[in-house]
């Protein structure tokens, strides 16, 4: 009789262990970190002094985003690259150093599509901004917001795109009566490129 009692008890313990192990695996997969490295080319408008006529705003970016937990969809990343535009017959080049805070909401069951919203803030290191005005400085604050998405072509490769507003205050002059934040700004900036995806899921 004791043996007959032990058998169902053993089966119940094994079932409980199996269920617990499956839940642990599922939680581990959700919490496993994901790293994405993005490279893109972009364009937008370039306005000199916010009000004066500018030119096309061109640039390329390289960024990396880390998602430590898929449950909340938050990513933390860094971005750099090169950007440029022409104003007052002078070309301004800059190298941004930006921090990226992203939110990736779960909008559907299609795991190949990842939509996101990004807040960016940092600094633009200008090269020729000081040639425009004697009191100006080539560097300036940078920041903005973008919306975008990644479409995974394979497990590790995807198409990447962003659309939004990014301000680059290059040729900053604190003494200028009209344009204290700078001469350059990128507006409605759009970029497209490729994304490399790395995660801990096997």
C-alpha positions as CSV (number, residue, x, y, z in Angstrom):
1,X,0.0,0.0,0.0
2,X,2.8,2.4,0.8
3,X,4.4,1.7,-2.6
4,X,1.1,2.5,-4.3
5,X,1.0,5.8,-2.4
6,X,4.6,6.7,-3.3
7,X,4.0,6.3,-7.1
8,X,1.3,9.0,-7.5
9,X,3.2,11.3,-5.1
10,X,6.4,10.9,-7.2
11,X,4.4,11.6,-10.4
12,X,2.9,14.7,-8.9
13,X,6.4,15.9,-7.8
14,X,7.8,15.3,-11.3
15,X,4.9,17.2,-12.9
16,X,5.4,20.1,-10.5
17,X,9.1,20.2,-11.2
18,X,8.4,20.2,-15.0
19,X,5.9,23.0,-14.8
20,X,8.3,25.1,-12.6
21,X,11.2,24.5,-15.0
22,X,9.1,25.6,-18.0
23,X,8.1,28.8,-16.2
24,X,11.7,29.5,-15.3
25,X,12.8,29.0,-18.9
26,X,10.0,31.3,-20.1
27,X,10.9,34.0,-17.6
28,X,14.6,33.7,-18.5
29,X,13.8,34.1,-22.2
30,X,11.8,37.2,-21.5
31,X,14.5,38.7,-19.3
32,X,17.4,37.8,-21.5
33,X,19.3,40.8,-22.8
34,X,19.2,41.9,-26.4
35,X,21.9,44.1,-28.1
36,X,21.3,45.8,-31.4
37,X,23.9,47.7,-33.4
38,X,22.4,50.0,-36.1
39,X,24.1,51.7,-39.0
40,X,22.1,54.2,-41.1
41,X,22.3,57.1,-43.6
42,X,19.9,60.0,-43.2
43,X,18.7,63.4,-44.5
44,X,16.6,66.3,-43.5
45,X,16.4,70.0,-43.6
46,X,19.1,72.3,-42.3
47,X,18.0,75.8,-41.2
48,X,20.6,78.5,-40.5
49,X,19.7,80.4,-37.4
50,X,16.3,78.7,-37.3
51,X,14.8,81.4,-39.6
52,X,17.3,81.9,-42.4
53,X,17.5,79.7,-45.5
54,X,19.6,76.6,-45.2
55,X,20.3,73.5,-47.3
56,X,19.9,69.8,-47.2
57,X,21.0,68.1,-44.0
58,X,22.9,64.9,-44.6
59,X,24.6,62.5,-42.2
60,X,25.3,58.9,-41.1
61,X,24.9,57.3,-37.7
62,X,26.1,54.4,-35.8
63,X,24.2,53.4,-32.6
64,X,23.9,50.6,-30.1
65,X,20.8,49.8,-28.0
66,X,20.7,47.4,-25.0
67,X,17.4,45.9,-23.8
68,X,18.0,44.1,-20.5
69,X,14.4,43.1,-20.0
70,X,11.8,42.4,-22.7
71,X,9.0,42.8,-20.2
72,X,9.2,46.6,-20.0
73,X,10.5,47.2,-23.5
74,X,13.0,49.8,-22.5
75,X,16.4,50.2,-24.2
76,X,19.5,52.2,-23.3
77,X,22.0,53.2,-26.0
78,X,24.6,55.4,-27.4
79,X,24.8,57.1,-30.9
80,X,27.5,58.8,-32.9
81,X,28.2,59.5,-36.6
82,X,28.8,62.5,-38.9
83,X,26.5,65.2,-40.0
84,X,26.7,68.3,-42.2
85,X,25.0,71.2,-43.9
86,X,25.8,74.5,-45.6
87,X,25.0,77.9,-44.3
88,X,26.3,81.4,-45.2
89,X,28.5,79.7,-47.8
90,X,30.2,77.7,-45.1
91,X,29.8,74.0,-44.5
92,X,29.3,72.9,-40.9
93,X,30.4,69.4,-40.0
94,X,29.7,67.8,-36.6
95,X,30.1,64.6,-34.7
96,X,27.2,63.9,-32.3
97,X,27.6,62.0,-29.0
98,X,24.1,61.1,-27.9
99,X,22.4,59.0,-25.2
100,X,19.3,57.1,-26.4
101,X,16.4,56.1,-24.3
102,X,14.0,53.9,-26.2
103,X,10.6,52.3,-25.6
104,X,9.6,49.2,-27.7
105,X,5.9,48.5,-27.1
106,X,4.5,45.1,-28.0
107,X,2.0,46.0,-30.7
108,X,1.4,42.6,-32.1
109,X,2.4,38.9,-32.4
110,X,4.7,39.4,-35.3
111,X,8.2,39.0,-33.8
112,X,9.9,40.2,-37.0
113,X,8.6,43.8,-36.6
114,X,9.9,45.9,-33.7
115,X,8.5,49.5,-33.4
116,X,10.1,52.0,-31.1
117,X,10.2,55.6,-29.9
118,X,13.5,57.2,-28.9
119,X,14.5,60.2,-26.8
120,X,18.0,61.5,-27.6
121,X,20.2,64.0,-25.8
122,X,23.9,64.9,-25.9
123,X,26.4,67.1,-27.6
124,X,27.4,67.9,-31.1
125,X,31.1,68.4,-31.7
126,X,31.4,70.9,-34.6
127,X,34.4,71.3,-36.8
128,X,34.0,74.6,-38.8
129,X,31.2,76.4,-36.8
130,X,33.6,79.0,-35.4
131,X,34.4,80.3,-39.0
132,X,30.8,81.7,-39.3
133,X,31.1,84.3,-36.6
134,X,33.9,85.5,-34.4
135,X,32.0,85.0,-31.2
136,X,30.5,81.6,-32.1
137,X,31.7,78.2,-30.8
138,X,31.7,75.2,-33.1
139,X,30.1,72.8,-30.5
140,X,26.5,72.8,-29.3
141,X,23.8,70.9,-27.5
142,X,21.9,68.1,-29.4
143,X,18.7,66.3,-28.7
144,X,15.3,65.3,-30.0
145,X,12.9,62.5,-30.5
146,X,12.3,59.9,-33.2
147,X,10.0,57.1,-34.1
148,X,11.1,54.1,-36.0
149,X,11.1,50.3,-36.6
150,X,13.2,47.3,-37.4
151,X,12.1,44.5,-39.6
152,X,14.1,41.3,-39.0
153,X,15.2,39.7,-42.2
154,X,16.8,36.9,-40.2
155,X,17.6,36.1,-36.6
156,X,20.6,38.6,-36.6
157,X,19.9,41.0,-39.4
158,X,17.2,43.6,-40.0
159,X,16.2,46.7,-41.9
160,X,16.3,49.8,-39.6
161,X,14.6,53.2,-40.0
162,X,14.0,56.4,-38.0
163,X,11.9,59.5,-38.5
164,X,11.7,62.5,-36.2
165,X,13.2,65.8,-35.0
166,X,16.8,66.2,-34.0
167,X,18.3,69.5,-33.1
168,X,22.0,70.1,-33.5
169,X,23.1,73.5,-32.1
170,X,26.3,73.8,-34.0
171,X,28.1,77.2,-34.2
172,X,26.7,78.1,-30.9
173,X,26.9,81.8,-29.9
174,X,25.7,82.9,-26.5
175,X,26.2,86.6,-27.5
176,X,24.0,86.5,-30.6
177,X,20.8,88.4,-30.0
178,X,18.6,86.3,-32.3
179,X,20.1,82.8,-32.3
180,X,21.6,82.0,-28.9
181,X,21.3,78.2,-29.4
182,X,23.2,78.1,-32.6
183,X,22.9,78.2,-36.4
184,X,22.2,74.6,-37.2
185,X,19.2,72.3,-36.7
186,X,18.1,69.1,-38.3
187,X,14.4,68.9,-38.7
188,X,12.2,66.0,-39.7
189,X,15.3,63.9,-40.0
190,X,14.9,60.5,-41.6
191,X,17.4,57.7,-41.8
192,X,17.4,54.1,-43.1
193,X,20.0,51.3,-42.7
194,X,20.7,47.9,-41.2
195,X,20.5,46.5,-37.7
196,X,22.5,43.6,-36.2
197,X,20.7,41.7,-33.5
198,X,22.4,39.8,-30.7
199,X,20.5,38.1,-27.8
200,X,21.1,35.4,-25.2
201,X,18.2,33.2,-26.4
202,X,19.4,29.9,-27.8
